[in-house]
Amino acid sequence: MQLLVTTPTQVGEILRRRRKSRRMAQRELAEKLGVSQGRLSTLESDPASLTLERLIVLAKLLGLELVLRDASAASSAEW
């Protein structure tokens, strides 16, 4: 799965969908991340406050990785 992300809202949606597809409760993921369930809920609904460090950790916990690439090389990215 490759997704082109253009807004913070998309990041939150991707993280939430991935967490649910892995049948992981917010409380479980929050515990692994070291935050409260309420904070994780906020990060999923308003990811603009996510730090890059926390985003990388969240991605790893959900089996995702972040990739930055030259936009001119991205011919088959989708949202």
KOLGURO-365266 format. One record per residue: residue in one letter; residue number from 1; x negated, y, z of N, C-alpha, C, O in turn. Coordinates in nm, 3 decimals. Atoms other than C-alpha are relative to their C-alpha. Layout:
% KOLGURO-365266
<site r="A" k="NUM" n_c1="X" n_c2="Y" n_c3="Z" ca_c1="X" ca_c2="Y" ca_c3="Z" c_c1="X" c_c2="Y" c_c3="Z" o_c1="X" o_c2="Y" o_c3="Z"/>
...
% end
This chain:
% KOLGURO-365266
<site r="M" k="1" n_c1="-0.084" n_c2="-0.117" n_c3="0.000" ca_c1="0.000" ca_c2="0.000" ca_c3="0.000" c_c1="-0.089" c_c2="0.124" c_c3="0.000" o_c1="-0.177" o_c2="0.138" o_c3="0.085"/>
<site r="Q" k="2" n_c1="0.068" n_c2="-0.129" n_c3="0.005" ca_c1="-0.135" ca_c2="0.340" ca_c3="-0.098" c_c1="0.107" c_c2="0.108" c_c3="-0.004" o_c1="0.200" o_c2="0.102" o_c3="-0.085"/>
<site r="L" k="3" n_c1="-0.097" n_c2="-0.108" n_c3="-0.004" ca_c1="0.054" ca_c2="0.655" ca_c3="-0.012" c_c1="-0.071" c_c2="0.134" c_c3="-0.008" o_c1="-0.171" o_c2="0.157" o_c3="0.060"/>
<site r="L" k="4" n_c1="0.051" n_c2="-0.136" n_c3="0.010" ca_c1="-0.017" ca_c2="1.011" ca_c3="-0.113" c_c1="0.071" c_c2="0.083" c_c3="0.105" o_c1="0.193" o_c2="0.095" o_c3="0.104"/>
<site r="V" k="5" n_c1="-0.057" n_c2="-0.081" n_c3="-0.108" ca_c1="0.034" ca_c2="1.233" ca_c3="0.190" c_c1="-0.023" c_c2="0.147" c_c3="-0.031" o_c1="-0.135" o_c2="0.190" o_c3="-0.056"/>
<site r="T" k="6" n_c1="0.010" n_c2="-0.143" n_c3="0.030" ca_c1="0.110" ca_c2="1.599" ca_c3="0.130" c_c1="0.053" c_c2="0.087" c_c3="0.113" o_c1="0.037" o_c2="0.209" o_c3="0.110"/>
<site r="T" k="7" n_c1="-0.052" n_c2="-0.077" n_c3="-0.113" ca_c1="0.280" ca_c2="1.701" ca_c3="0.457" c_c1="-0.021" c_c2="-0.078" c_c3="0.130" o_c1="-0.027" o_c2="-0.201" o_c3="0.127"/>
<site r="P" k="8" n_c1="0.011" n_c2="0.070" n_c3="-0.128" ca_c1="0.236" ca_c2="1.623" ca_c3="0.828" c_c1="0.121" c_c2="-0.089" c_c3="0.029" o_c1="0.106" o_c2="-0.196" o_c3="0.088"/>
<site r="T" k="9" n_c1="-0.121" n_c2="0.080" n_c3="-0.023" ca_c1="0.596" ca_c2="1.496" ca_c3="0.840" c_c1="-0.013" c_c2="-0.138" c_c3="-0.061" o_c1="0.033" o_c2="-0.236" o_c3="-0.002"/>
<site r="Q" k="10" n_c1="0.020" n_c2="0.130" n_c3="0.064" ca_c1="0.502" ca_c2="1.219" ca_c3="0.598" c_c1="-0.088" c_c2="-0.090" c_c3="0.085" o_c1="-0.065" o_c2="-0.210" o_c3="0.094"/>
<site r="V" k="11" n_c1="0.090" n_c2="0.078" n_c3="-0.086" ca_c1="0.222" ca_c2="1.109" ca_c3="0.831" c_c1="0.079" c_c2="-0.064" c_c3="0.113" o_c1="0.065" o_c2="-0.183" o_c3="0.140"/>
<site r="G" k="12" n_c1="-0.082" n_c2="0.052" n_c3="-0.110" ca_c1="0.466" ca_c2="1.071" ca_c3="1.120" c_c1="0.092" c_c2="-0.112" c_c3="-0.046" o_c1="0.107" o_c2="-0.213" o_c3="0.022"/>
<site r="E" k="13" n_c1="-0.091" n_c2="0.101" n_c3="0.055" ca_c1="0.710" ca_c2="0.876" ca_c3="0.904" c_c1="-0.076" c_c2="-0.128" c_c3="-0.033" o_c1="-0.026" o_c2="-0.238" o_c3="-0.006"/>
<site r="I" k="14" n_c1="0.081" n_c2="0.117" n_c3="0.034" ca_c1="0.437" ca_c2="0.643" ca_c3="0.779" c_c1="-0.040" c_c2="-0.075" c_c3="0.126" o_c1="-0.031" o_c2="-0.197" o_c3="0.132"/>
<site r="L" k="15" n_c1="0.041" n_c2="0.064" n_c3="-0.125" ca_c1="0.311" ca_c2="0.577" ca_c3="1.131" c_c1="0.118" c_c2="-0.072" c_c3="0.066" o_c1="0.104" o_c2="-0.184" o_c3="0.114"/>
<site r="R" k="16" n_c1="-0.119" n_c2="0.060" n_c3="-0.062" ca_c1="0.663" ca_c2="0.511" ca_c3="1.262" c_c1="0.045" c_c2="-0.126" c_c3="-0.075" o_c1="0.073" o_c2="-0.229" o_c3="-0.014"/>
<site r="R" k="17" n_c1="-0.041" n_c2="0.117" n_c3="0.079" ca_c1="0.754" ca_c2="0.278" ca_c3="0.975" c_c1="-0.097" c_c2="-0.116" c_c3="0.018" o_c1="-0.055" o_c2="-0.232" o_c3="0.029"/>
<site r="R" k="18" n_c1="0.100" n_c2="0.105" n_c3="-0.017" ca_c1="0.428" ca_c2="0.087" ca_c3="1.014" c_c1="0.012" c_c2="-0.065" c_c3="0.138" o_c1="0.004" o_c2="-0.188" o_c3="0.150"/>
<site r="R" k="19" n_c1="-0.016" n_c2="0.053" n_c3="-0.135" ca_c1="0.476" ca_c2="0.051" ca_c3="1.390" c_c1="0.121" c_c2="-0.093" c_c3="0.005" o_c1="0.113" o_c2="-0.202" o_c3="0.062"/>
<site r="K" k="20" n_c1="-0.122" n_c2="0.083" n_c3="0.000" ca_c1="0.828" ca_c2="-0.082" ca_c3="1.336" c_c1="-0.018" c_c2="-0.127" c_c3="-0.082" o_c1="0.031" o_c2="-0.233" o_c3="-0.043"/>
<site r="S" k="21" n_c1="0.020" n_c2="0.120" n_c3="0.083" ca_c1="0.721" ca_c2="-0.319" ca_c3="1.058" c_c1="-0.086" c_c2="-0.103" c_c3="0.071" o_c1="-0.078" o_c2="-0.222" o_c3="0.041"/>
<site r="R" k="22" n_c1="0.083" n_c2="0.091" n_c3="-0.080" ca_c1="0.469" ca_c2="-0.467" ca_c3="1.302" c_c1="0.070" c_c2="-0.041" c_c3="0.129" o_c1="0.012" o_c2="-0.106" o_c3="0.216"/>
<site r="R" k="23" n_c1="-0.084" n_c2="0.032" n_c3="-0.116" ca_c1="0.750" ca_c2="-0.501" ca_c3="1.558" c_c1="-0.068" c_c2="0.041" c_c3="0.131" o_c1="-0.071" o_c2="-0.034" o_c3="0.228"/>
<site r="M" k="24" n_c1="0.068" n_c2="-0.053" n_c3="-0.117" ca_c1="0.562" ca_c2="-0.285" ca_c3="1.805" c_c1="0.085" c_c2="0.113" c_c3="0.059" o_c1="0.123" o_c2="0.206" o_c3="-0.012"/>
<site r="A" k="25" n_c1="-0.078" n_c2="-0.104" n_c3="-0.068" ca_c1="0.754" ca_c2="-0.078" ca_c3="2.059" c_c1="-0.087" c_c2="0.124" c_c3="0.019" o_c1="-0.209" o_c2="0.115" o_c3="0.027"/>
<site r="Q" k="26" n_c1="0.075" n_c2="-0.124" n_c3="-0.026" ca_c1="0.657" ca_c2="0.284" ca_c3="2.112" c_c1="-0.079" c_c2="-0.012" c_c3="0.129" o_c1="-0.194" o_c2="0.032" o_c3="0.136"/>
<site r="R" k="27" n_c1="0.066" n_c2="0.013" n_c3="-0.130" ca_c1="0.571" ca_c2="0.200" ca_c3="2.472" c_c1="-0.130" c_c2="-0.081" c_c3="-0.013" o_c1="-0.231" o_c2="-0.046" o_c3="0.047"/>
<site r="E" k="28" n_c1="0.118" n_c2="0.085" n_c3="0.020" ca_c1="0.328" ca_c2="-0.073" ca_c3="2.361" c_c1="-0.111" c_c2="0.076" c_c3="-0.073" o_c1="-0.227" o_c2="0.072" o_c3="-0.031"/>
<site r="L" k="29" n_c1="0.100" n_c2="-0.075" n_c3="0.075" ca_c1="0.152" ca_c2="0.146" ca_c3="2.106" c_c1="-0.053" c_c2="0.117" c_c3="0.082" o_c1="-0.173" o_c2="0.145" o_c3="0.079"/>
<site r="A" k="30" n_c1="0.041" n_c2="-0.112" n_c3="-0.085" ca_c1="0.145" ca_c2="0.441" ca_c3="2.346" c_c1="-0.101" c_c2="-0.046" c_c3="0.104" o_c1="-0.199" o_c2="0.023" o_c3="0.132"/>
<site r="E" k="31" n_c1="0.092" n_c2="0.055" n_c3="-0.099" ca_c1="-0.023" ca_c2="0.224" ca_c3="2.607" c_c1="-0.138" c_c2="-0.024" c_c3="-0.060" o_c1="-0.240" o_c2="0.008" o_c3="0.002"/>
<site r="K" k="32" n_c1="0.128" n_c2="0.026" n_c3="0.067" ca_c1="-0.292" ca_c2="0.116" ca_c3="2.361" c_c1="-0.071" c_c2="0.130" c_c3="-0.037" o_c1="-0.194" o_c2="0.136" o_c3="-0.039"/>
<site r="L" k="33" n_c1="0.056" n_c2="-0.130" n_c3="0.038" ca_c1="-0.341" ca_c2="0.479" ca_c3="2.257" c_c1="-0.040" c_c2="0.083" c_c3="0.123" o_c1="-0.120" o_c2="0.176" o_c3="0.112"/>
<site r="G" k="34" n_c1="0.032" n_c2="-0.073" n_c3="-0.123" ca_c1="-0.357" ca_c2="0.598" ca_c3="2.618" c_c1="0.083" c_c2="0.125" c_c3="0.020" o_c1="0.038" o_c2="0.222" o_c3="0.081"/>
<site r="V" k="35" n_c1="-0.092" n_c2="-0.113" n_c3="-0.017" ca_c1="-0.059" ca_c2="0.833" ca_c3="2.603" c_c1="0.134" c_c2="-0.055" c_c3="0.049" o_c1="0.155" o_c2="-0.176" o_c3="0.050"/>
<site r="S" k="36" n_c1="-0.133" n_c2="0.043" n_c3="-0.042" ca_c1="0.297" ca_c2="0.824" ca_c3="2.734" c_c1="0.085" c_c2="-0.035" c_c3="-0.123" o_c1="0.054" o_c2="0.005" o_c3="-0.235"/>
<site r="Q" k="37" n_c1="-0.092" n_c2="0.034" n_c3="0.108" ca_c1="0.582" ca_c2="0.681" ca_c3="2.528" c_c1="0.062" c_c2="0.128" c_c3="-0.057" o_c1="0.081" o_c2="0.139" o_c3="-0.178"/>
<site r="G" k="38" n_c1="-0.057" n_c2="-0.128" n_c3="0.044" ca_c1="0.732" ca_c2="1.031" ca_c3="2.514" c_c1="-0.095" c_c2="0.077" c_c3="-0.091" o_c1="-0.053" o_c2="0.137" o_c3="-0.190"/>
<site r="R" k="39" n_c1="0.099" n_c2="-0.070" n_c3="0.084" ca_c1="0.409" ca_c2="1.175" ca_c3="2.374" c_c1="-0.010" c_c2="-0.065" c_c3="-0.137" o_c1="-0.018" o_c2="0.004" o_c3="-0.238"/>
<site r="L" k="40" n_c1="0.006" n_c2="0.070" n_c3="0.129" ca_c1="0.394" ca_c2="0.907" ca_c3="2.104" c_c1="0.124" c_c2="0.033" c_c3="-0.083" o_c1="0.114" o_c2="0.052" o_c3="-0.204"/>
<site r="S" k="41" n_c1="-0.123" n_c2="-0.036" n_c3="0.070" ca_c1="0.756" ca_c2="0.981" ca_c3="2.015" c_c1="-0.015" c_c2="0.139" c_c3="-0.064" o_c1="0.025" o_c2="0.160" o_c3="-0.178"/>
<site r="T" k="42" n_c1="0.023" n_c2="-0.135" n_c3="0.052" ca_c1="0.662" ca_c2="1.348" ca_c3="1.975" c_c1="-0.097" c_c2="-0.002" c_c3="-0.117" o_c1="-0.075" o_c2="0.066" o_c3="-0.217"/>
<site r="L" k="43" n_c1="0.098" n_c2="0.007" n_c3="0.109" ca_c1="0.360" ca_c2="1.262" ca_c3="1.760" c_c1="0.061" c_c2="-0.059" c_c3="-0.127" o_c1="0.027" o_c2="-0.017" o_c3="-0.238"/>
<site r="E" k="44" n_c1="-0.066" n_c2="0.058" n_c3="0.118" ca_c1="0.577" ca_c2="1.049" ca_c3="1.530" c_c1="0.098" c_c2="0.099" c_c3="-0.064" o_c1="0.110" o_c2="0.104" o_c3="-0.186"/>
<site r="S" k="45" n_c1="-0.099" n_c2="-0.092" n_c3="0.056" ca_c1="0.842" ca_c2="1.319" ca_c3="1.493" c_c1="-0.061" c_c2="0.134" c_c3="-0.040" o_c1="-0.007" o_c2="0.204" o_c3="-0.126"/>
<site r="D" k="46" n_c1="0.067" n_c2="-0.128" n_c3="0.031" ca_c1="0.603" ca_c2="1.618" ca_c3="1.484" c_c1="-0.151" c_c2="-0.022" c_c3="0.000" o_c1="-0.220" o_c2="0.021" o_c3="0.092"/>
<site r="P" k="47" n_c1="0.142" n_c2="0.038" n_c3="0.003" ca_c1="0.259" ca_c2="1.492" ca_c3="1.378" c_c1="-0.096" c_c2="0.116" c_c3="-0.026" o_c1="-0.217" o_c2="0.094" o_c3="-0.032"/>
<site r="A" k="48" n_c1="0.089" n_c2="-0.113" n_c3="0.026" ca_c1="0.123" ca_c2="1.841" ca_c3="1.310" c_c1="-0.098" c_c2="0.022" c_c3="0.115" o_c1="-0.204" o_c2="0.081" o_c3="0.096"/>
<site r="S" k="49" n_c1="0.088" n_c2="-0.018" n_c3="-0.115" ca_c1="-0.027" ca_c2="1.834" ca_c3="1.660" c_c1="-0.100" c_c2="-0.115" c_c3="0.017" o_c1="-0.179" o_c2="-0.113" o_c3="0.111"/>
<site r="L" k="50" n_c1="0.096" n_c2="0.111" n_c3="-0.007" ca_c1="-0.219" ca_c2="1.510" ca_c3="1.596" c_c1="-0.141" c_c2="0.050" c_c3="-0.030" o_c1="-0.163" o_c2="0.123" o_c3="-0.126"/>
<site r="T" k="51" n_c1="0.139" n_c2="-0.031" n_c3="0.033" ca_c1="-0.592" ca_c2="1.552" ca_c3="1.616" c_c1="-0.048" c_c2="-0.105" c_c3="-0.100" o_c1="0.010" o_c2="-0.213" o_c3="-0.110"/>
<site r="L" k="52" n_c1="0.055" n_c2="0.096" n_c3="0.095" ca_c1="-0.798" ca_c2="1.382" ca_c3="1.348" c_c1="-0.047" c_c2="-0.125" c_c3="0.073" o_c1="-0.026" o_c2="-0.237" o_c3="0.026"/>
<site r="E" k="53" n_c1="0.048" n_c2="0.115" n_c3="-0.079" ca_c1="-0.956" ca_c2="1.161" ca_c3="1.614" c_c1="0.115" c_c2="-0.092" c_c3="0.039" o_c1="0.105" o_c2="-0.214" o_c3="0.025"/>
<site r="R" k="54" n_c1="-0.115" n_c2="0.081" n_c3="-0.041" ca_c1="-0.617" ca_c2="1.046" ca_c3="1.743" c_c1="0.066" c_c2="-0.066" c_c3="-0.122" o_c1="0.113" o_c2="-0.179" o_c3="-0.112"/>
<site r="L" k="55" n_c1="-0.057" n_c2="0.058" n_c3="0.121" ca_c1="-0.490" ca_c2="0.991" ca_c3="1.388" c_c1="-0.081" c_c2="-0.122" c_c3="-0.044" o_c1="-0.023" o_c2="-0.223" o_c3="-0.084"/>
<site r="I" k="56" n_c1="0.085" n_c2="0.113" n_c3="0.038" ca_c1="-0.787" ca_c2="0.765" ca_c3="1.312" c_c1="0.024" c_c2="-0.118" c_c3="0.094" o_c1="0.033" o_c2="-0.232" o_c3="0.048"/>
<site r="V" k="57" n_c1="-0.025" n_c2="0.108" n_c3="-0.097" ca_c1="-0.728" ca_c2="0.565" ca_c3="1.632" c_c1="0.136" c_c2="-0.062" c_c3="-0.025" o_c1="0.150" o_c2="-0.185" o_c3="-0.026"/>
<site r="L" k="58" n_c1="-0.134" n_c2="0.052" n_c3="0.030" ca_c1="-0.356" ca_c2="0.534" ca_c3="1.557" c_c1="0.000" c_c2="-0.087" c_c3="-0.125" o_c1="0.058" o_c2="-0.195" o_c3="-0.127"/>
<site r="A" k="59" n_c1="0.008" n_c2="0.077" n_c3="0.124" ca_c1="-0.430" ca_c2="0.417" ca_c3="1.205" c_c1="-0.063" c_c2="-0.136" c_c3="0.025" o_c1="-0.013" o_c2="-0.238" o_c3="-0.023"/>
<site r="K" k="60" n_c1="0.066" n_c2="0.128" n_c3="-0.029" ca_c1="-0.668" ca_c2="0.150" ca_c3="1.333" c_c1="0.090" c_c2="-0.093" c_c3="0.080" o_c1="0.098" o_c2="-0.212" o_c3="0.052"/>
<site r="L" k="61" n_c1="-0.089" n_c2="0.081" n_c3="-0.081" ca_c1="-0.420" ca_c2="0.031" ca_c3="1.594" c_c1="0.114" c_c2="-0.060" c_c3="-0.083" o_c1="0.166" o_c2="-0.166" o_c3="-0.049"/>
<site r="L" k="62" n_c1="-0.109" n_c2="0.047" n_c3="0.086" ca_c1="-0.160" ca_c2="-0.008" ca_c3="1.318" c_c1="-0.050" c_c2="-0.075" c_c3="-0.123" o_c1="0.028" o_c2="-0.108" o_c3="-0.212"/>
<site r="G" k="63" n_c1="0.055" n_c2="0.073" n_c3="0.114" ca_c1="-0.396" ca_c2="-0.182" ca_c3="1.076" c_c1="-0.007" c_c2="0.081" c_c3="-0.127" o_c1="0.000" o_c2="0.027" o_c3="-0.237"/>
<site r="L" k="64" n_c1="0.011" n_c2="-0.090" n_c3="0.114" ca_c1="-0.427" ca_c2="0.120" ca_c3="0.850" c_c1="-0.138" c_c2="0.064" c_c3="-0.001" o_c1="-0.209" o_c2="0.061" o_c3="0.099"/>
<site r="E" k="65" n_c1="0.124" n_c2="-0.077" n_c3="0.006" ca_c1="-0.725" ca_c2="0.319" ca_c3="0.730" c_c1="0.025" c_c2="0.126" c_c3="-0.079" o_c1="0.110" o_c2="0.129" o_c3="-0.169"/>
<site r="L" k="66" n_c1="-0.012" n_c2="-0.127" n_c3="0.071" ca_c1="-0.761" ca_c2="0.676" ca_c3="0.614" c_c1="-0.107" c_c2="0.007" c_c3="-0.107" o_c1="-0.223" o_c2="-0.027" o_c3="-0.084"/>
<site r="V" k="67" n_c1="0.092" n_c2="-0.011" n_c3="0.113" ca_c1="-0.919" ca_c2="0.737" ca_c3="0.277" c_c1="0.019" c_c2="0.137" c_c3="-0.063" o_c1="0.132" o_c2="0.176" o_c3="-0.095"/>
<site r="L" k="68" n_c1="-0.004" n_c2="-0.126" n_c3="0.073" ca_c1="-1.003" ca_c2="1.072" ca_c3="0.124" c_c1="-0.071" c_c2="-0.023" c_c3="-0.132" o_c1="-0.180" o_c2="-0.082" o_c3="-0.134"/>
<site r="R" k="69" n_c1="0.065" n_c2="0.019" n_c3="0.130" ca_c1="-1.080" ca_c2="1.075" ca_c3="-0.245" c_c1="0.027" c_c2="0.119" c_c3="-0.089" o_c1="0.116" o_c2="0.200" o_c3="-0.063"/>
<site r="D" k="70" n_c1="-0.012" n_c2="-0.108" n_c3="0.097" ca_c1="-1.119" ca_c2="1.311" ca_c3="-0.533" c_c1="0.139" c_c2="-0.010" c_c3="-0.065" o_c1="0.176" o_c2="-0.114" o_c3="-0.117"/>
<site r="A" k="71" n_c1="-0.136" n_c2="0.000" n_c3="0.055" ca_c1="-0.769" ca_c2="1.410" ca_c3="-0.648" c_c1="0.003" c_c2="-0.033" c_c3="-0.149" o_c1="0.101" o_c2="-0.090" o_c3="-0.197"/>
<site r="S" k="72" n_c1="-0.001" n_c2="0.029" n_c3="0.142" ca_c1="-0.869" ca_c2="1.383" ca_c3="-1.012" c_c1="-0.016" c_c2="-0.149" c_c3="-0.027" o_c1="0.014" o_c2="-0.195" o_c3="-0.138"/>
<site r="A" k="73" n_c1="0.014" n_c2="0.144" n_c3="0.016" ca_c1="-0.945" ca_c2="1.013" ca_c3="-0.956" c_c1="0.125" c_c2="-0.075" c_c3="0.043" o_c1="0.134" o_c2="-0.196" o_c3="0.022"/>
<site r="A" k="74" n_c1="-0.122" n_c2="0.063" n_c3="-0.052" ca_c1="-0.603" ca_c2="0.944" ca_c3="-0.803" c_c1="0.107" c_c2="-0.004" c_c3="-0.107" o_c1="0.186" o_c2="0.090" o_c3="-0.120"/>
<site r="S" k="75" n_c1="-0.099" n_c2="0.009" n_c3="0.107" ca_c1="-0.394" ca_c2="0.826" ca_c3="-1.093" c_c1="0.123" c_c2="-0.082" c_c3="0.037" o_c1="0.229" o_c2="-0.065" o_c3="-0.023"/>
<site r="S" k="76" n_c1="-0.115" n_c2="0.089" n_c3="-0.031" ca_c1="-0.170" ca_c2="0.565" ca_c3="-0.925" c_c1="0.049" c_c2="0.016" c_c3="0.144" o_c1="0.115" o_c2="-0.075" o_c3="0.196"/>
<site r="A" k="77" n_c1="-0.048" n_c2="-0.021" n_c3="-0.136" ca_c1="-0.102" ca_c2="0.713" ca_c3="-0.580" c_c1="0.149" c_c2="0.026" c_c3="-0.006" o_c1="0.201" o_c2="0.083" o_c3="-0.102"/>
<site r="E" k="78" n_c1="-0.145" n_c2="-0.018" n_c3="-0.005" ca_c1="0.260" ca_c2="0.715" ca_c3="-0.475" c_c1="0.043" c_c2="0.037" c_c3="0.140" o_c1="-0.031" o_c2="0.015" o_c3="0.236"/>
<site r="W" k="79" n_c1="-0.058" n_c2="-0.027" n_c3="-0.131" ca_c1="0.477" ca_c2="0.835" ca_c3="-0.192" c_c1="0.125" c_c2="-0.078" c_c3="0.018" o_c1="0.189" o_c2="-0.069" o_c3="0.122"/>
% end
